[in-house]
Amino acid sequence: MGFRLFHVTSATGAAAILKEGFEDDRGRYATSSEWQGVWLRDDPGLRPGADAGEAVLVVDIDLEESEMIHEYEWIGERKAYREFLLPAELVNRLAEVRLAPASEPPPATEG
């Protein structure tokens, strides 16, 4: 195992991702520019304001490949977690993705 990240989505979204892979999302994300990619974070906690029915996907990226993801990190003040906006093509090519069991404890990540 290398770098473990998480993606929070709806149960329907998780099923689609597991079947077809990730797709890029687009938005301004509190900036003046439009960005696209897949949001991943090192904390599996649900997003603020998330619905109780949301699912967490575990996204494991090989240690050798994980070095390249650092250029996609969104660094912000006062965040208790690390967050990345990676191209869907990169995630689909490099990561193993699975649904996280509700009882799975968050593991330590390398990086």
C-alpha positions in Angstrom: 0.0 0.0 0.0 1.1 3.5 -0.6 -1.1 6.6 -0.2 -4.6 6.1 1.1 -7.2 8.8 0.3 -11.0 8.9 0.5 -13.8 10.2 -1.6 -17.3 11.0 -0.2 -20.3 10.6 -2.4 -23.9 9.4 -2.5 -24.5 5.6 -2.4 -25.7 5.8 -6.0 -22.5 7.8 -6.9 -20.3 5.2 -5.2 -21.9 2.4 -7.1 -21.4 4.2 -10.4 -17.7 5.0 -9.6 -17.1 1.4 -8.7 -18.6 0.2 -11.9 -17.5 2.8 -14.4 -14.6 4.8 -12.7 -14.4 8.4 -11.6 -15.4 11.3 -13.8 -14.1 14.9 -13.5 -16.3 17.3 -11.6 -16.1 21.0 -12.6 -16.5 24.1 -10.4 -14.9 27.3 -9.1 -14.4 25.9 -5.6 -14.3 29.4 -3.9 -11.9 30.7 -6.5 -12.2 32.9 -9.6 -11.0 30.1 -11.9 -12.8 27.0 -13.1 -11.2 23.7 -12.0 -11.9 20.1 -12.8 -11.0 16.8 -11.2 -11.9 14.4 -8.4 -11.8 15.6 -4.8 -9.9 13.2 -2.5 -8.8 13.8 1.1 -6.8 12.0 3.7 -9.6 12.1 6.2 -12.6 9.8 5.6 -14.9 12.0 7.6 -18.0 13.2 5.9 -18.1 16.7 4.4 -19.7 19.5 6.4 -23.4 19.4 5.8 -23.2 15.9 4.3 -26.2 13.6 4.4 -26.2 10.5 6.6 -26.7 8.3 3.5 -23.4 9.2 1.9 -20.8 6.6 1.1 -17.0 6.7 1.6 -14.7 5.2 -1.0 -11.2 4.2 -0.1 -8.7 5.2 -2.8 -5.3 3.5 -2.5 -2.5 4.7 -4.7 0.7 2.8 -5.1 3.6 4.3 -3.1 5.8 4.8 -6.3 2.9 6.6 -8.1 1.9 8.6 -5.0 4.8 11.1 -5.5 3.1 12.6 -8.5 -0.2 13.4 -6.7 1.4 16.1 -4.5 1.2 18.6 -7.3 -2.6 18.3 -7.0 -2.8 19.1 -3.3 -5.0 22.1 -2.3 -3.3 23.7 0.6 -5.4 25.9 2.9 -5.1 27.4 6.3 -6.9 25.9 9.2 -7.6 22.6 7.5 -7.2 19.5 9.7 -6.9 17.3 6.7 -5.1 17.2 3.3 -7.2 17.6 0.2 -6.4 16.9 -3.5 -8.1 17.6 -6.8 -6.8 15.0 -9.2 -7.7 14.3 -12.8 -10.2 11.4 -13.0 -8.0 9.7 -15.7 -5.1 9.7 -13.2 -7.1 8.3 -10.4 -8.7 5.6 -12.6 -5.3 4.5 -13.9 -3.3 4.5 -10.7 -5.7 3.7 -7.8 -7.5 0.8 -6.4 -11.0 1.9 -5.2 -13.4 0.1 -2.9 -16.3 1.0 -0.6 -15.2 1.6 3.0 -17.0 -0.5 5.6 -18.8 1.8 8.1 -16.6 0.4 10.9 -13.3 0.8 9.1 -10.9 2.9 11.2 -8.9 5.6 9.3 -5.4 4.3 8.7 -2.3 6.4 8.7 -1.2 7.7 5.3 2.3 8.2 4.0 3.4 11.3 2.3 
